[in-house]
Amino acid sequence: MTDKDDGGPAFPQSRESWFFDTGLGIVPSGMSLRDSFAGQAIGEALRQLSHLPFEHRAALTADLAYLTADAMNSEKAYWASVG
């Protein structure tokens, strides 16, 4: 589990039926905005790291994709705060 701000749900729904009970409480289903941003960034991350040996590429690709997603989330939060 990460302590990063995940940006909330990527595709929020207003109906209660889009939530499920984990036994620890009701949580939104689906991916977070952070996961969505990382998914969008992963293609470029793969391209940037294609010169590396395969055994190093997977972890570094995920790291780069999530670093990009975190930067996108930070910018989103900043611009939301300045109006």
C-alpha positions, 0 to 999 in steps of 0.5 A, spaced: 500 500 500 502 506 498 501 513 502 501 517 496 495 521 494 492 517 489 487 522 486 481 519 488 477 514 483 479 515 475 472 514 473 468 516 479 460 514 479 455 517 484 451 511 485 452 507 491 452 500 487 459 502 484 462 501 491 463 494 494 464 492 502 471 489 503 469 487 510 473 494 512 468 498 510 465 501 503 470 503 498 470 505 491 471 500 486 475 501 480 482 504 479 485 510 482 487 516 478 494 515 479 493 508 476 490 511 470 495 516 469 501 511 470 497 506 465 497 512 460 505 514 461 507 506 461 508 506 453 513 512 453 516 509 459 517 503 456 520 506 450 525 510 454 528 504 457 528 500 451 535 500 451 536 496 458 536 489 459 530 485 460 531 483 467 532 491 469 526 494 464 520 491 468 521 494 475 524 501 472 518 502 467 513 501 473 517 506 477 518 511 471 510 510 470 508 512 477 513 517 478 510 521 472 503 519 475 505 522 481 507 528 478 501 529 474 497 528 480 501 534 484 500 538 478 493 537 478 492 538 485 496 545 485 492 547 479 485 545 483 488 549 489 490 556 485 483 556 482 
